[in-house]
Amino acid sequence: MLDDDAPTNTSKEQTALEKKIAGLYQELDPHAEDIIEALRLMRTVHVQYLHHGLGELPSAFACLDASRPWIVYWIVHSLSLLGASLPEPPGPTAADVVDFLKRCQCPEGGFGGSPRQIAHLAPSYAAVCALVSLGGEYALQAVDRQAMFGFLCRMAIPPSQGGGFSIHEGGEGDLRACFIAMAIAHMLHLDKDELVQRSGIVGYVKRCQTYEGGLGGEPGNEAHGGYTFCGLAAMAIIGREKDLNLPALARWAAQRQATVEGGFNGRTNKLADGCYSFWQGGLFSILQRLPPSALWNPHEEPTKDPTDLHVPMVPPLPPLGMPHNPVEQANAVLVEKQAIKHQLTEVALQAGERVNAAMQMGTERSAAPVAQDARVLLDQAGSAQAAAEAAHINFSIANCAAALLFPVPDPMDPPLPTSHLTPTLQMEPLSPPLYNYKALQLWILKCCQHVLRGGLRDKPGKSVDFYHTCYCLSGLASAQHASNCVLGPGENLLRCPDPMCNVVEEKVVAARQYYAAYPIPLHGDCERQGAMHAMDAIL
């Protein structure tokens, strides 16, 4: 992070993180023969770590009692991406997992966070994803689709009341609920058009897009990576993604990728986090399925009428006059800070000599003003020294940034040999690149995975957990398949996730084919089930 002479807690945390990252990246040479092994995904230890999570968990997990289907999904999906099976006996079998999730299913539709808990959209999504990931008739028939559709209908908020979906009976409505409802309906082959009409979801999602380009959880909220994915994925499932301002969304999402780390943050002015490898990186797997004209139009004239803007008018900023290359930019700052340091140090030394002269020619009292001025100059010289040292650190960090180690290729450049790719996996890269796919893979492989005990994490210094393991692996798989580029050995290649539901793609296809063979009466069912549910509540 370049020093702007206005340190904050956030900028200090960012600099501390970049120092950690630099220590991990400075040993890498993209053209060295050992780079492939240095970027290996440690599959065996990750599978072992995930196997330990199925079954009885330590008491520390008691706080996640209402999220048990989520734990199942995080583990099952991670194993599915890795192409690994469930643990061998006496570990839980697929039937054991299905039976547990069935105990979480509510008679009136949907799943709770644990057996005998109320139906909630979030664990319903996790349970459906886990069952689809397991696959097979026993898992797929475990979902009461008729009751689930009634539950989704009850969660729909009429457009006259704001639109969208509630997360549970009497609960809040936000983009999470919108995405979950559409993803469940898509995987279970339910009537999405009916849900769209009942919820006015298109208008609700559009109102959640902010001036930055990303989407907030509710209209008026700050743009956030997780909610942006939920909004875009929900719109993509129903084929309405073009109703959003996609150029602004793509620009905001690309700006969330950190130059040094290579990973994504979730909001402006926040630290990179491994989970956003999927929540942000996964956006581009959806966006790149659209024609380039949907994301940018180089021939479009910018809006010149200030009345079209809904933000206060501000005068244009003067050009910075600084190079765009991170190393050149950091070097320019370093040269400037060192020049200031030398200048102030020289002035402070001269002031010290004047103090000595004043003391020799007069009294201590008469030399006091000169000494005071010298102290001020010495303090300034000390601050300049500290600024120069910070600039030197930033320059060192910039020299081993992820964006420098694995830069985005210019589409106009001739193809270059890629020693970091396994020869059999040197696939034709997709063009144009929407973000730095290699830098993201570098972040996940070098900074997020625990190579000894297994599992993946938020960032270096944090503990591994099933949530980050799931979404780091999902982000890695998304980057691999979106770019046709596998960083490290060929064994790093993960199975392709469905870009909207985040379940292995072939599993979603198989589930939809299975459910399509068993149509259920959908229209009118919402009113019937809603009335029956209301009567049960009265009685």
Secondary structure, 3 states (H helix, E strand, C coil): CCCCCCCCHHHHHHHHHHHHHHHHHCCCCCCCCCHHHHCCCCHHHHHHHHHHHCCCCCHHHHHHHHHHHHHHHHHHHHHHHHCCCCCCCCCCCHHHHHHHHHHCECCCCCECCCCCCCCEHHHHHHHHHHHHHHCCHHHHCCCCHHHHHHHHHHHECCHHHCCCEECECCCCECHHHHHHHHHHHHHCCCCHHHHHHHHCHHHHHHHCECCCCCECCCCCCCCCHHHHHHHHHHHHHCCCHHHCCHHHHHHHHHHCECCCCCCEECCCCCCECCCHHHHCHHHHHHHCCCCHHHCCCCCCCCCCCHHHCCCCCCCCCCCCCCCCCHHHHHHHHHHHHHHHHHHHHHHHHHHHHHHHHHHHHCCHHHHHHHHHHHHHHHHHHHHHHHHHHHHHHHHHHHCCCHHHHCCCCCCCCCCCCCCCECHHHCCCCCCCCCCCHHHHHHHHHHHHECCCCCCEECCCCCCEEHHHHHHHHHHHHHHHHHHCCCCECHHHCCCCECCCCCCEHHHHHHHHHHHHCCCCCCCCHHHHHHHHHHHHHHC
